[in-house]
Amino acid sequence: MEVWDCYPLTVPMIRELAESMGYTFKEEGLSRRTAAKVLVFTPPPPKKRRLEL
């Protein structure tokens, strides 16, 4: 996610919001295409469904 897409939020606010939704912070870097600051998150594990017969 490019940080400027979330303009009113600061980096700590973005991280806190993503972590509250189950995402884990992976790394911070720069976009090669736009040179914008980028935060990389890993998605939460999928919920296990129980098969009922």
Secondary structure, DSSP 4 states (H G I P E B T S, - for coil): -BGGGGTTS-HHHHHHHHHHTT-EEEEEEE-TTT--EEEEEEPPPPPPPPP--
